[in-house]
Amino acid sequence: MKITLLSSKGQITIPKEIQIALQIGHQSKLALYPQKGGLLVKPLRSSLVEQTAGSLRHLISKEKKGVPFEKVREETHKIVAKALVNK
């Protein structure tokens, strides 16, 4: 058992060894479940999309930045369809 304090801002510090055991760190999302007599805290695992968001940013040309995802997806479908037809 580890003991921690609730700050004046309603924050708690999770001891480092518990963070390591749960594989959580700075900015990890946690789900809080109030239970009779206590509180259950579970880490939320992010999706693959969230984990890789922004990792390909360096590959996007300046003129393409800010283009809505739907438009990019439509263009990609057209390119892939054309490549498949030409095979």
LINJOPE-V604109 format. One record per residue. N is the residue number from 0. RES is the residue in three letters. SS is DSSP state (H for helix, E for strand, C for the rest). D_LAST is the distance of its C-alpha to the last C-alpha in whole Angstrom. Layout:
# LINJOPE-V604109
n=N res=RES ss=SS d_last=D_LAST
n=N res=RES ss=SS d_last=D_LAST
This chain:
# LINJOPE-V604109
n=0 res=MET ss=C d_last=63
n=1 res=LYS ss=C d_last=63
n=2 res=ILE ss=C d_last=64
n=3 res=THR ss=C d_last=63
n=4 res=LEU ss=C d_last=65
n=5 res=LEU ss=C d_last=64
n=6 res=SER ss=C d_last=64
n=7 res=SER ss=C d_last=65
n=8 res=LYS ss=C d_last=62
n=9 res=GLY ss=C d_last=61
n=10 res=GLN ss=C d_last=59
n=11 res=ILE ss=C d_last=59
n=12 res=THR ss=C d_last=58
n=13 res=ILE ss=C d_last=56
n=14 res=PRO ss=C d_last=57
n=15 res=LYS ss=H d_last=55
n=16 res=GLU ss=H d_last=55
n=17 res=ILE ss=H d_last=54
n=18 res=GLN ss=H d_last=51
n=19 res=ILE ss=H d_last=50
n=20 res=ALA ss=H d_last=50
n=21 res=LEU ss=H d_last=48
n=22 res=GLN ss=C d_last=46
n=23 res=ILE ss=C d_last=47
n=24 res=GLY ss=C d_last=47
n=25 res=HIS ss=C d_last=48
n=26 res=GLN ss=C d_last=46
n=27 res=SER ss=C d_last=45
n=28 res=LYS ss=C d_last=45
n=29 res=LEU ss=E d_last=48
n=30 res=ALA ss=E d_last=49
n=31 res=LEU ss=E d_last=53
n=32 res=TYR ss=E d_last=54
n=33 res=PRO ss=E d_last=58
n=34 res=GLN ss=E d_last=60
n=35 res=LYS ss=C d_last=63
n=36 res=GLY ss=C d_last=65
n=37 res=GLY ss=E d_last=62
n=38 res=LEU ss=E d_last=59
n=39 res=LEU ss=E d_last=55
n=40 res=VAL ss=E d_last=53
n=41 res=LYS ss=E d_last=49
n=42 res=PRO ss=E d_last=46
n=43 res=LEU ss=C d_last=43
n=44 res=ARG ss=C d_last=40
n=45 res=SER ss=C d_last=38
n=46 res=SER ss=C d_last=34
n=47 res=LEU ss=H d_last=31
n=48 res=VAL ss=H d_last=30
n=49 res=GLU ss=H d_last=34
n=50 res=GLN ss=H d_last=34
n=51 res=THR ss=H d_last=31
n=52 res=ALA ss=C d_last=32
n=53 res=GLY ss=C d_last=32
n=54 res=SER ss=C d_last=31
n=55 res=LEU ss=C d_last=28
n=56 res=ARG ss=H d_last=30
n=57 res=HIS ss=H d_last=30
n=58 res=LEU ss=H d_last=26
n=59 res=ILE ss=C d_last=27
n=60 res=SER ss=C d_last=28
n=61 res=LYS ss=H d_last=31
n=62 res=GLU ss=H d_last=30
n=63 res=LYS ss=H d_last=28
n=64 res=LYS ss=C d_last=31
n=65 res=GLY ss=C d_last=32
n=66 res=VAL ss=C d_last=29
n=67 res=PRO ss=C d_last=29
n=68 res=PHE ss=H d_last=27
n=69 res=GLU ss=H d_last=26
n=70 res=LYS ss=H d_last=25
n=71 res=VAL ss=H d_last=23
n=72 res=ARG ss=H d_last=21
n=73 res=GLU ss=H d_last=20
n=74 res=GLU ss=H d_last=19
n=75 res=THR ss=H d_last=17
n=76 res=HIS ss=H d_last=16
n=77 res=LYS ss=H d_last=15
n=78 res=ILE ss=H d_last=13
n=79 res=VAL ss=H d_last=11
n=80 res=ALA ss=H d_last=10
n=81 res=LYS ss=H d_last=9
n=82 res=ALA ss=H d_last=6
n=83 res=LEU ss=H d_last=5
n=84 res=VAL ss=H d_last=6
n=85 res=ASN ss=C d_last=4
n=86 res=LYS ss=C d_last=0
